[in-house]
């Protein structure tokens, strides 16, 4: 049986919960087709989060690895296209670190693209009634840090007996978080869980991504 690794983050920035962990842990142990989902929580800490992800890749050797993170202020589930090789933190991480204009991987490429069928995932989530879109930026905080680290690790394992597809999905606040941030959008936990389940199913079953518009004007 194949394995799908879903990771979420611990709470950060004074939030009592992190929707990414709440959503992925709800799917832990669930079967999707011929695969089983394994959910794990990452620290919201530069460096340590990438190390934890690398260890999980070695332990589980998943067919698909999707990191999930909180994006307060976004109204949809955002399937990320690209991770960039820079840390530029507006706030400190949970260990008090706040790197500015530092490369994630010295000598690494400027960016990596997701190897997930991102447009097909968005298409299928929308068809299921779940707000979703392709995102062109994963930011420059720990989410992008992990996304880049994930793809960098997978790029360095091309000679292994696995062909893991990887990527990142940002999700909005939960309603109980948005209640503390008046005017901010949110999605219910059940909607987030359904969206991730749909995204996993599409990632497992779609070899070639859909060719349809997912771009933005600005």
N, CA, C and O of each residue as an XYZ file, in Angstrom:
872
protein
N       0.846     -1.205      0.000
C       0.000      0.000      0.000
C       0.875      1.246      0.000
O       1.862      1.330      0.732
N       0.499      2.212     -0.831
C       1.245      3.467     -0.889
C       0.929      4.345      0.314
O      -0.093      4.180      0.980
N       1.837      5.281      0.571
C       1.669      6.205      1.678
C       1.577      7.632      1.162
O       2.305      8.019      0.248
N       0.683      8.408      1.750
C       0.597      9.845      1.508
C       0.966     10.545      2.806
O       0.329     10.327      3.837
N       1.982     11.375      2.759
C       2.377     12.151      3.927
C       1.717     13.520      3.876
O       1.891     14.271      2.917
N       0.960     13.834      4.918
C       0.404     15.171      5.091
C       1.022     15.764      6.352
O       0.999     15.140      7.413
N       1.571     16.964      6.234
C       2.112     17.627      7.420
C       1.365     18.928      7.677
O       0.956     19.630      6.752
N       1.199     19.225      8.957
C       0.669     20.509      9.396
C       1.637     21.111     10.387
O       2.606     20.465     10.785
N       1.386     22.336     10.787
C       2.276     23.039     11.698
C       1.654     23.214     13.076
O       0.433     23.218     13.233
N       2.517     23.357     14.060
C       2.088     23.767     15.382
C       1.605     25.223     15.319
O       1.943     25.936     14.375
N       0.825     25.673     16.302
C       0.380     27.071     16.308
C       1.556     28.045     16.374
O       2.620     27.718     16.901
N       1.349     29.235     15.836
C       2.380     30.275     15.876
C       1.710     31.642     15.930
O       0.497     31.757     15.755
N       2.502     32.665     16.170
C       2.029     34.056     16.180
C       0.845     34.252     17.132
O      -0.124     34.937     16.806
N       0.942     33.643     18.300
C      -0.052     33.801     19.371
C      -1.416     33.186     19.065
O      -2.389     33.467     19.765
N      -1.500     32.357     18.036
C      -2.751     31.646     17.763
C      -2.833     30.410     18.660
O      -1.824     29.732     18.853
N      -4.003     30.101     19.211
C      -4.129     28.921     20.071
C      -4.128     27.604     19.309
O      -3.807     26.558     19.873
N      -4.485     27.649     18.034
C      -4.507     26.456     17.197
C      -3.946     26.800     15.830
O      -3.813     27.971     15.475
N      -3.620     25.769     15.069
C      -3.210     25.953     13.676
C      -4.118     25.081     12.819
O      -4.135     23.863     12.995
N      -4.879     25.677     11.890
C      -5.828     24.893     11.098
C      -5.165     23.808     10.269
O      -5.789     22.793      9.958
N      -3.898     24.014      9.907
C      -3.221     23.004      9.094
C      -3.092     21.691      9.855
O      -3.343     20.627      9.289
N      -2.709     21.745     11.114
C      -2.595     20.525     11.902
C      -3.966     19.947     12.216
O      -4.146     18.730     12.167
N      -4.931     20.794     12.535
C      -6.271     20.287     12.836
C      -6.843     19.537     11.633
O      -7.504     18.510     11.793
N      -6.589     20.051     10.434
C      -7.145     19.426      9.229
C      -6.418     18.137      8.866
O      -7.067     17.134      8.567
N      -5.083     18.140      8.886
C      -4.370     16.937      8.448
C      -4.522     15.802      9.449
O      -4.598     14.637      9.058
N      -4.568     16.133     10.751
C      -4.667     15.037     11.713
C      -6.029     14.366     11.668
O      -6.166     13.219     12.093
N      -7.042     15.066     11.159
C      -8.359     14.461     10.982
C      -8.341     13.379      9.913
O      -9.239     12.538      9.860
N      -7.319     13.398      9.059
C      -7.211     12.423      7.971
C      -6.202     11.311      8.271
O      -6.032     10.399      7.462
N      -5.544     11.379      9.405
C      -4.515     10.389      9.725
C      -5.109      8.980      9.752
O      -6.091      8.719     10.446
N      -4.495      8.077      8.984
C      -4.945      6.696      8.917
C      -6.029      6.424      7.901
O      -6.395      5.269      7.681
N      -6.552      7.469      7.276
C      -7.621      7.282      6.285
C      -7.043      6.717      4.989
O      -5.942      7.079      4.574
N      -7.798      5.833      4.366
C      -7.390      5.258      3.082
C      -8.042      6.017      1.933
O      -9.234      6.324      1.959
N      -7.226      6.309      0.928
C      -7.707      6.932     -0.306
C      -7.226      6.050     -1.447
O      -6.039      6.047     -1.774
N      -8.139      5.303     -2.054
C      -7.738      4.355     -3.078
C      -6.820      3.303     -2.481
O      -7.164      2.642     -1.501
N      -5.638      3.157     -3.089
C      -4.678      2.151     -2.619
C      -3.633      2.756     -1.688
O      -2.567      2.174     -1.487
N      -3.929      3.908     -1.128
C      -2.957      4.609     -0.286
C      -3.541      4.891      1.099
O      -4.757      4.962      1.280
N      -2.653      5.047      2.056
C      -3.050      5.419      3.414
C      -2.399      6.748      3.764
O      -1.233      6.976      3.439
N      -3.140      7.619      4.418
C      -2.634      8.932      4.809
C      -1.960      8.847      6.175
O      -2.501      8.277      7.122
N      -0.772      9.425      6.249
C      -0.047      9.555      7.507
C       0.110     11.049      7.780
O       0.687     11.767      6.963
N      -0.393     11.522      8.910
C      -0.320     12.943      9.266
C       0.726     13.153     10.352
O       0.796     12.397     11.321
N       1.532     14.186     10.177
C       2.556     14.520     11.153
C       2.610     16.036     11.342
O       2.328     16.800     10.419
N       2.978     16.459     12.557
C       3.064     17.884     12.867
C       4.517     18.353     12.831
O       5.410     17.692     13.359
N       4.734     19.501     12.202
C       6.058     20.094     12.111
C       6.167     21.285     13.052
O       5.171     21.958     13.318
N       7.372     21.552     13.558
C       7.568     22.770     14.347
C       7.570     23.991     13.441
O       8.036     23.921     12.304
N       7.060     25.095     13.929
C       7.102     26.347     13.167
C       8.422     27.045     13.490
O       8.459     28.108     14.110
N       9.495     26.407     13.046
C      10.847     26.859     13.359
C      11.721     26.669     12.122
O      11.776     25.579     11.554
N      12.394     27.720     11.715
C      13.313     27.626     10.589
C      14.376     26.558     10.874
O      14.865     26.455     11.999
N      14.723     25.787      9.884
C      15.732     24.751     10.036
C      15.155     23.482     10.614
O      15.211     22.435      9.968
N      14.603     23.541     11.807
C      14.049     22.350     12.459
C      12.897     21.759     11.659
O      12.733     20.540     11.617
N      12.096     22.612     11.022
C      10.967     22.114     10.235
C      11.444     21.325      9.026
O      10.874     20.285      8.697
N      12.480     21.811      8.367
C      13.033     21.088      7.217
C      13.665     19.778      7.657
O      13.514     18.759      6.984
N      14.368     19.797      8.774
C      14.980     18.566      9.289
C      13.913     17.523      9.600
O      14.084     16.342      9.299
N      12.821     17.961     10.199
C      11.731     17.040     10.519
C      11.104     16.477      9.246
O      10.782     15.290      9.185
N      10.928     17.320      8.234
C      10.376     16.850      6.968
C      11.295     15.826      6.315
O      10.829     14.797      5.827
N      12.592     16.098      6.303
C      13.543     15.166      5.699
C      13.508     13.812      6.391
O      13.583     12.772      5.736
N      13.395     13.824      7.718
C      13.333     12.574      8.461
C      12.074     11.785      8.111
O      12.114     10.560      8.002
N      10.964     12.488      7.936
C       9.721     11.824      7.569
C       9.803     11.209      6.173
O       9.293     10.112      5.945
N      10.433     11.902      5.257
C      10.596     11.359      3.906
C      11.405     10.077      3.932
O      11.082      9.122      3.226
N      12.459     10.048      4.744
C      13.282      8.851      4.845
C      12.529      7.713      5.520
O      12.652      6.556      5.119
N      11.759      8.040      6.533
C      11.030      7.013      7.277
C       9.888      6.420      6.476
O       9.711      5.202      6.453
N       9.109      7.271      5.817
C       7.866      6.837      5.197
C       7.975      6.552      3.709
O       7.195      5.760      3.181
N       8.919      7.176      3.023
C       9.063      7.044      1.564
C       7.701      7.143      0.869
O       7.273      6.210      0.188
N       7.029      8.280      1.048
C       5.659      8.396      0.536
C       5.599      8.518     -0.980
O       6.561      8.933     -1.628
N       4.460      8.150     -1.523
C       4.207      8.376     -2.948
C       3.904      9.846     -3.196
O       4.269     10.400     -4.233
N       3.230     10.475     -2.229
C       2.868     11.891     -2.296
C       3.161     12.517     -0.939
O       2.844     11.941      0.102
N       3.762     13.689     -0.960
C       4.003     14.444      0.269
C       3.449     15.850      0.091
O       3.879     16.585     -0.798
N       2.499     16.219      0.933
C       1.879     17.538      0.856
C       2.012     18.217      2.210
O       1.472     17.742      3.210
N       2.729     19.320      2.235
C       2.805     20.138      3.437
C       1.647     21.124      3.406
O       1.307     21.662      2.352
N       1.050     21.356      4.551
C      -0.113     22.239      4.664
C       0.198     23.298      5.711
O       0.774     22.995      6.756
N      -0.183     24.536      5.430
C       0.101     25.617      6.361
C      -1.017     26.633      6.428
O      -1.847     26.725      5.524
N      -1.029     27.389      7.499
C      -2.024     28.446      7.729
C      -1.672     29.689      6.930
O      -0.519     30.117      6.890
N      -2.693     30.263      6.291
C      -2.542     31.546      5.600
C      -3.710     32.433      6.004
O      -4.685     32.568      5.264
N      -3.605     33.039      7.186
C      -4.647     33.929      7.647
C      -4.845     35.087      6.687
O      -3.878     35.736      6.287
N      -6.086     35.351      6.315
C      -6.394     36.401      5.351
C      -6.801     35.862      3.998
O      -7.488     36.544      3.239
N      -6.383     34.638      3.685
C      -6.827     34.035      2.423
C      -8.204     33.426      2.621
O      -8.549     32.954      3.704
N      -8.989     33.450      1.536
C     -10.372     32.985      1.615
C     -10.576     31.609      0.996
O     -11.656     31.030      1.115
N      -9.549     31.081      0.338
C      -9.658     29.808     -0.362
C      -8.522     28.889      0.051
O      -7.538     29.330      0.645
N      -8.663     27.624     -0.262
C      -7.546     26.708     -0.167
C      -6.619     27.006     -1.341
O      -7.028     26.941     -2.500
N      -5.382     27.330     -1.033
C      -4.437     27.806     -2.047
C      -3.398     26.733     -2.345
O      -2.545     26.436     -1.509
N      -3.472     26.161     -3.525
C      -2.499     25.159     -3.941
C      -1.302     25.896     -4.539
O      -1.416     26.549     -5.576
N      -0.161     25.784     -3.874
C       1.003     26.579     -4.253
C       1.724     26.015     -5.476
O       1.884     24.804     -5.627
N       2.155     26.938     -6.348
C       2.886     26.552     -7.549
C       4.387     26.469     -7.325
O       5.040     25.553     -7.826
N       4.956     27.447     -6.554
C       6.411     27.589     -6.542
C       6.926     27.931     -5.148
O       6.300     28.691     -4.409
N       8.073     27.357     -4.804
C       8.797     27.682     -3.570
C      10.081     28.398     -3.951
O      10.772     27.974     -4.878
N      10.413     29.478     -3.252
C      11.612     30.246     -3.583
C      12.668     30.101     -2.502
O      12.357     29.864     -1.334
N      13.914     30.247     -2.907
C      15.057     29.986     -2.038
C      15.427     31.219     -1.203
O      16.519     31.770     -1.338
N      14.502     31.635     -0.345
C      14.766     32.795      0.514
C      13.921     32.719      1.783
O      12.741     32.370      1.746
N      14.545     33.050      2.884
C      13.838     33.287      4.139
C      13.867     34.779      4.413
O      14.936     35.389      4.437
N      12.697     35.368      4.618
C      12.600     36.801      4.916
C      11.405     36.970      5.849
O      10.290     37.249      5.409
N      11.660     36.795      7.144
C      10.587     36.661      8.119
C      10.096     38.008      8.626
O      10.883     38.820      9.112
N       8.797     38.243      8.511
C       8.187     39.462      9.064
C       8.065     39.369     10.565
O       8.131     40.383     11.261
N       7.885     38.144     11.081
C       7.806     37.901     12.514
C       8.786     36.795     12.881
O       9.287     36.091     12.003
N       9.059     36.640     14.160
C       9.942     35.569     14.614
C       9.209     34.229     14.596
O       7.989     34.170     14.755
N       9.973     33.162     14.400
C       9.381     31.830     14.481
C       9.216     31.434     15.946
O       9.448     32.250     16.838
N       8.823     30.206     16.196
C       8.546     29.786     17.570
C       9.801     29.587     18.411
O       9.704     29.344     19.614
N      10.973     29.687     17.800
C      12.222     29.634     18.545
C      12.860     31.018     18.657
O      13.983     31.158     19.142
N      12.128     32.038     18.204
C      12.640     33.403     18.281
C      13.547     33.807     17.148
O      14.142     34.884     17.188
N      13.671     32.960     16.125
C      14.531     33.280     14.986
C      13.758     34.095     13.948
O      12.579     33.842     13.699
N      14.431     35.065     13.353
C      13.807     35.914     12.350
C      14.814     36.212     11.239
O      15.317     37.332     11.143
N      15.111     35.213     10.398
C      16.068     35.436      9.318
C      15.549     36.441      8.297
O      14.358     36.475      7.990
N      16.448     37.248      7.785
C      16.101     38.247      6.779
C      17.034     38.076      5.585
O      18.256     38.126      5.722
N      16.441     37.876      4.424
C      17.186     37.762      3.167
C      18.275     36.697      3.229
O      19.394     36.906      2.759
N      17.931     35.547      3.819
C      18.876     34.435      3.904
C      18.426     33.310      2.975
O      17.241     32.977      2.955
N      19.341     32.716      2.204
C      18.954     31.573      1.373
C      18.598     30.371      2.235
O      19.161     30.171      3.312
N      17.665     29.583      1.749
C      17.301     28.355      2.456
C      18.366     27.299      2.227
O      18.768     26.600      3.157
N      18.814     27.187      1.005
C      19.852     26.226      0.641
C      20.948     26.961     -0.117
O      20.747     27.361     -1.263
N      22.106     27.143      0.513
C      23.211     27.798     -0.169
C      23.592     27.049     -1.433
O      23.840     25.844     -1.394
N      23.638     27.747     -2.539
C      23.958     27.116     -3.824
C      22.798     26.392     -4.452
O      22.938     25.824     -5.536
N      21.634     26.397     -3.786
C      20.465     25.742     -4.367
C      19.833     26.596     -5.445
O      20.126     27.787     -5.545
N      18.965     26.001     -6.258
C      18.291     26.777     -7.307
C      17.413     27.865     -6.715
O      17.004     27.781     -5.557
N      17.126     28.882     -7.508
C      16.311     30.003     -7.037
C      14.914     29.566     -6.633
O      14.301     30.171     -5.754
N      14.409     28.520     -7.270
C      13.038     28.089     -6.996
C      12.827     26.646     -7.412
O      13.573     26.094     -8.221
N      11.802     26.056     -6.846
C      11.306     24.746     -7.271
C       9.814     24.869     -7.533
O       9.104     25.573     -6.816
N       9.347     24.179     -8.566
C       7.917     24.086     -8.816
C       7.354     22.839     -8.142
O       8.029     21.814     -8.048
N       6.130     22.936     -7.682
C       5.433     21.761     -7.173
C       5.387     20.684     -8.244
O       5.272     20.988     -9.431
N       5.475     19.440     -7.832
C       5.329     18.331     -8.780
C       3.948     17.683     -8.657
O       3.708     16.611     -9.211
N       3.050     18.335     -7.935
C       1.668     17.878     -7.851
C       0.873     18.382     -9.055
O       1.261     19.373     -9.673
N      -0.223     17.723     -9.396
C      -1.102     18.219    -10.463
C      -1.969     19.358     -9.914
O      -3.156     19.169     -9.648
N      -1.371     20.532     -9.749
C      -1.996     21.607     -8.979
C      -3.299     22.107     -9.586
O      -4.247     22.400     -8.858
N      -3.358     22.205    -10.898
C      -4.581     22.718    -11.519
C      -5.700     21.687    -11.482
O      -6.867     22.037    -11.305
N      -5.349     20.431    -11.646
C      -6.364     19.381    -11.533
C      -6.895     19.316    -10.102
O      -8.084     19.075     -9.896
N      -6.028     19.527     -9.117
C      -6.469     19.527     -7.726
C      -7.458     20.656     -7.464
O      -8.489     20.456     -6.822
N      -7.134     21.846     -7.967
C      -8.040     22.982     -7.808
C      -9.358     22.724     -8.527
O     -10.429     22.981     -7.979
N      -9.280     22.223     -9.735
C     -10.495     21.908    -10.499
C     -11.396     20.954     -9.732
O     -12.604     21.172     -9.642
N     -10.814     19.903     -9.184
C     -11.624     18.894     -8.510
C     -12.165     19.399     -7.171
O     -13.278     19.047     -6.780
N     -11.388     20.215     -6.473
C     -11.907     20.790     -5.235
C     -13.079     21.717     -5.528
O     -14.090     21.681     -4.827
N     -12.950     22.542     -6.555
C     -14.055     23.435     -6.909
C     -15.302     22.648     -7.310
O     -16.421     23.018     -6.955
N     -15.096     21.555     -8.056
C     -16.229     20.730     -8.473
C     -16.938     20.118     -7.274
O     -18.132     19.825     -7.329
N     -16.192     19.926     -6.188
C     -16.769     19.386     -4.962
C     -17.354     20.473     -4.064
O     -17.795     20.187     -2.951
N     -17.358     21.715     -4.542
C     -17.941     22.814     -3.785
C     -17.016     23.433     -2.765
O     -17.468     24.074     -1.817
N     -15.709     23.243     -2.954
C     -14.719     23.753     -2.000
C     -13.966     24.916     -2.633
O     -13.386     24.744     -3.705
N     -13.953     26.093     -2.010
C     -13.220     27.231     -2.574
C     -11.728     26.920     -2.675
O     -11.097     26.551     -1.685
N     -11.171     27.070     -3.874
C      -9.761     26.726     -4.100
C      -9.216     27.513     -5.267
O      -9.961     27.929     -6.155
N      -7.912     27.715     -5.261
C      -7.252     28.401     -6.369
C      -5.777     28.027     -6.382
O      -5.233     27.541     -5.391
N      -5.137     28.265     -7.534
C      -3.689     28.153     -7.640
C      -3.085     29.436     -7.081
O      -3.538     30.534     -7.403
N      -2.070     29.296     -6.250
C      -1.370     30.453     -5.690
C       0.029     30.523     -6.279
O       0.686     29.503     -6.482
N       0.472     31.744     -6.549
C       1.791     31.945     -7.154
C       2.861     32.291     -6.114
O       4.025     32.463     -6.474
N       2.495     32.395     -4.847
C       3.488     32.697     -3.811
C       3.129     32.014     -2.508
O       1.993     32.087     -2.038
N       4.117     31.349     -1.933
C       3.946     30.705     -0.634
C       4.517     31.570      0.482
O       4.691     31.096      1.604
N       4.811     32.838      0.184
C       5.366     33.740      1.173
C       6.859     33.527      1.365
O       7.524     32.910      0.533
N       7.379     34.048      2.482
C       8.811     33.898      2.775
C       9.033     33.519      4.239
O      10.106     33.749      4.796
N       7.989     32.927      4.858
C       8.104     32.508      6.253
C       8.341     30.993      6.290
O       8.870     30.440      5.326
N       7.970     30.322      7.358
C       8.308     28.906      7.520
C       7.563     28.019      6.521
O       8.053     26.941      6.185
N       6.404     28.440      6.042
C       5.688     27.643      5.043
C       6.503     27.498      3.758
O       6.721     26.385      3.280
N       6.945     28.609      3.208
C       7.787     28.538      2.015
C       9.086     27.802      2.321
O       9.581     27.042      1.489
N       9.638     28.024      3.507
C      10.861     27.356      3.949
C      10.705     25.831      3.855
O      11.577     25.149      3.318
N       9.597     25.304      4.375
C       9.344     23.865      4.339
C       9.060     23.389      2.926
O       9.545     22.335      2.516
N       8.278     24.159      2.178
C       7.970     23.807      0.795
C       9.260     23.686     -0.013
O       9.447     22.712     -0.742
N      10.142     24.664      0.113
C      11.415     24.601     -0.608
C      12.243     23.415     -0.110
O      12.814     22.671     -0.907
N      12.303     23.246      1.198
C      13.080     22.136      1.743
C      12.571     20.785      1.292
O      13.358     19.881      1.011
N      11.253     20.644      1.221
C      10.656     19.404      0.721
C      11.091     19.136     -0.712
O      11.556     18.043     -1.033
N      10.941     20.133     -1.566
C      11.267     19.921     -2.976
C      12.771     19.738     -3.183
O      13.190     18.988     -4.065
N      13.576     20.415     -2.381
C      15.041     20.261     -2.464
C      15.434     18.842     -2.073
O      16.294     18.232     -2.709
N      14.802     18.319     -1.027
C      15.090     16.947     -0.606
C      14.683     15.946     -1.685
O      15.421     15.001     -1.965
N      13.521     16.146     -2.284
C      13.063     15.228     -3.322
C      13.939     15.310     -4.560
O      14.193     14.292     -5.203
N      14.399     16.492     -4.902
C      15.272     16.648     -6.070
C      16.607     15.941     -5.861
O      17.239     15.508     -6.825
N      17.035     15.824     -4.615
C      18.304     15.169     -4.330
C      18.213     13.671     -4.184
O      19.216     13.006     -3.925
N      16.998     13.122     -4.350
C      16.804     11.688     -4.171
C      16.330     11.026     -5.459
O      15.598     10.038     -5.421
N      16.746     11.570     -6.594
C      16.276     11.045     -7.871
C      16.712      9.628     -8.147
O      16.093      8.940     -8.959
N      17.788      9.162     -7.476
C      18.276      7.813     -7.723
C      17.685      6.797     -6.751
O      18.054      5.623     -6.786
N      16.785      7.228     -5.896
C      16.171      6.312     -4.946
C      15.057      5.517     -5.634
O      14.643      5.821     -6.753
N      14.587      4.478     -4.914
C      13.548      3.626     -5.495
C      12.159      4.187     -5.192
O      11.228      3.442     -4.886
N      12.039      5.473     -5.278
C      10.741      6.107     -5.102
C      10.676      7.331     -6.013
O      11.701      7.871     -6.429
N       9.468      7.749     -6.307
C       9.277      8.916     -7.159
C       8.214      9.771     -6.500
O       7.103      9.908     -7.012
N       8.564     10.347     -5.357
C       7.605     11.106     -4.568
C       7.220     12.402     -5.256
O       8.083     13.141     -5.730
N       5.934     12.676     -5.311
C       5.444     13.962     -5.783
C       5.186     14.833     -4.567
O       4.640     14.369     -3.565
N       5.579     16.094     -4.657
C       5.464     16.942     -3.482
C       4.926     18.323     -3.783
O       4.976     18.796     -4.918
N       4.408     18.961     -2.746
C       3.911     20.322     -2.909
C       3.359     20.861     -1.601
O       3.553     20.273     -0.537
N       2.674     21.981     -1.698
C       2.217     22.701     -0.516
C       0.825     23.280     -0.756
O       0.503     23.732     -1.854
N       0.008     23.257      0.300
C      -1.312     23.873      0.257
C      -1.456     24.803      1.453
O      -1.250     24.393      2.595
N      -1.811     26.055      1.186
C      -2.148     26.998      2.248
C      -3.650     26.968      2.489
O      -4.434     26.845      1.547
N      -4.049     27.080      3.756
C      -5.474     27.070      4.075
C      -5.818     28.260      4.970
O      -4.966     28.752      5.710
N      -7.081     28.724      4.901
C      -7.492     29.887      5.703
C      -7.631     29.558      7.188
O      -7.496     28.411      7.613
N      -7.905     30.610      7.959
C      -8.249     30.444      9.361
C      -9.477     29.536      9.518
O     -10.294     29.407      8.607
N      -9.581     28.923     10.675
C     -10.828     28.317     11.114
C     -11.764     29.422     11.632
O     -11.286     30.495     12.001
N     -13.082     29.186     11.667
C     -13.997     30.220     12.144
C     -13.674     30.726     13.544
O     -13.809     31.920     13.812
N     -13.249     29.840     14.441
C     -12.947     30.290     15.799
C     -11.722     31.195     15.847
O     -11.579     31.999     16.768
N     -10.831     31.069     14.850
C      -9.718     32.012     14.751
C     -10.192     33.341     14.175
O      -9.827     34.409     14.666
N     -11.013     33.261     13.124
C     -11.503     34.484     12.481
C     -12.329     35.326     13.451
O     -12.404     36.547     13.310
N     -12.943     34.679     14.425
C     -13.707     35.424     15.423
C     -12.812     36.339     16.246
O     -13.271     37.338     16.800
N     -11.535     35.992     16.321
C     -10.564     36.816     17.043
C      -9.926     37.858     16.134
O      -9.193     38.734     16.592
N     -10.218     37.750     14.831
C      -9.668     38.680     13.837
C     -10.829     39.196     12.978
O     -10.991     38.744     11.845
N     -11.627     40.117     13.483
C     -12.829     40.556     12.766
C     -12.537     40.968     11.323
O     -11.599     41.713     11.039
N     -13.372     40.456     10.431
C     -13.246     40.774      9.018
C     -12.420     39.790      8.225
O     -12.406     39.843      6.995
N     -11.728     38.888      8.906
C     -10.906     37.908      8.203
C     -11.753     36.720      7.745
O     -12.648     36.287      8.471
N     -11.483     36.192      6.558
C     -12.240     35.037      6.063
C     -11.821     33.759      6.777
O     -10.769     33.699      7.413
N     -12.670     32.735      6.658
C     -12.375     31.446      7.270
C     -13.108     30.355      6.513
O     -14.025     30.623      5.736
N     -12.687     29.115      6.753
C     -13.403     27.942      6.262
C     -13.565     26.963      7.412
O     -12.679     26.833      8.256
N     -14.695     26.277      7.442
C     -14.964     25.296      8.483
C     -13.995     24.130      8.381
O     -13.513     23.804      7.296
N     -13.712     23.504      9.517
C     -12.791     22.373      9.529
C     -13.264     21.264      8.598
O     -12.448     20.666      7.896
N     -14.547     20.980      8.576
C     -15.065     19.919      7.703
C     -14.786     20.227      6.235
O     -14.505     19.320      5.452
N     -14.861     21.503      5.860
C     -14.573     21.902      4.477
C     -13.091     21.723      4.165
O     -12.736     21.238      3.091
N     -12.226     22.113      5.100
C     -10.788     21.948      4.899
C     -10.413     20.476      4.770
O      -9.604     20.108      3.917
N     -10.995     19.644      5.609
C     -10.712     18.215      5.561
C     -11.178     17.630      4.232
O     -10.458     16.850      3.608
N     -12.370     18.000      3.801
C     -12.889     17.509      2.519
C     -12.006     17.972      1.364
O     -11.768     17.223      0.417
N     -11.522     19.211      1.447
C     -10.649     19.715      0.404
C      -9.346     18.952      0.322
O      -8.890     18.616     -0.771
N      -8.742     18.676      1.463
C      -7.493     17.918      1.466
C      -7.712     16.486      0.980
O      -6.887     15.939      0.248
N      -8.808     15.897      1.385
C      -9.114     14.533      0.912
C      -9.230     14.514     -0.611
O      -8.715     13.613     -1.273
N      -9.906     15.510     -1.149
C     -10.058     15.621     -2.599
C      -8.710     15.846     -3.273
O      -8.413     15.233     -4.299
N      -7.897     16.726     -2.694
C      -6.580     17.012     -3.259
C      -5.703     15.771     -3.287
O      -4.999     15.527     -4.267
N      -5.743     14.989     -2.220
C      -4.959     13.750     -2.163
C      -5.418     12.776     -3.237
O      -4.591     12.193     -3.937
N      -6.724     12.593     -3.376
C      -7.250     11.662     -4.374
C      -6.813     12.062     -5.774
O      -6.448     11.208     -6.582
N      -6.850     13.356     -6.063
C      -6.434     13.820     -7.388
C      -4.944     13.631     -7.594
O      -4.512     13.216     -8.669
N      -4.158     13.932     -6.578
C      -2.708     13.768     -6.688
C      -2.332     12.314     -6.951
O      -1.387     12.040     -7.691
N      -3.058     11.395     -6.356
C      -2.753      9.975     -6.530
C      -3.187      9.450     -7.893
O      -2.580      8.521     -8.425
N      -4.231     10.039     -8.456
C      -4.829      9.469     -9.671
C      -4.503     10.222    -10.946
O      -4.854      9.759    -12.031
N      -3.841     11.374    -10.854
C      -3.618     12.222    -12.029
C      -2.139     12.289    -12.367
O      -1.347     12.865    -11.622
N      -1.773     11.697    -13.496
C      -0.371     11.687    -13.905
C       0.035     12.986    -14.583
O       1.143     13.477    -14.370
N      -0.849     13.543    -15.393
C      -0.565     14.757    -16.140
C      -1.549     15.844    -15.725
O      -2.761     15.629    -15.733
N      -1.029     16.999    -15.366
C      -1.884     18.061    -14.850
C      -2.825     18.591    -15.918
O      -2.543     18.500    -17.112
N      -3.947     19.145    -15.473
C      -4.890     19.802    -16.380
C      -4.241     21.035    -16.979
O      -3.478     21.732    -16.310
N      -4.543     21.301    -18.230
C      -4.012     22.494    -18.888
C      -5.161     23.509    -19.013
O      -5.923     23.503    -19.980
N      -5.250     24.361    -18.016
C      -6.286     25.376    -17.987
C      -5.754     26.570    -17.210
O      -4.775     26.454    -16.472
N      -6.394     27.703    -17.376
C      -5.900     28.919    -16.756
C      -5.953     28.842    -15.244
O      -6.960     28.442    -14.660
N      -4.841     29.235    -14.614
C      -4.786     29.327    -13.163
C      -3.956     30.518    -12.735
O      -3.591     30.656    -11.568
N      -3.663     31.385    -13.707
C      -2.797     32.520    -13.446
C      -3.536     33.706    -12.862
O      -4.755     33.677    -12.692
N      -2.781     34.748    -12.558
C      -3.331     35.965    -11.969
C      -2.742     37.184    -12.685
O      -1.635     37.129    -13.220
N      -3.499     38.282    -12.685
C      -3.022     39.489    -13.358
C      -1.958     40.205    -12.556
O      -1.058     40.824    -13.124
N      -2.055     40.125    -11.211
C      -1.086     40.819    -10.364
C      -1.086     40.220     -8.975
O      -0.335     40.669     -8.109
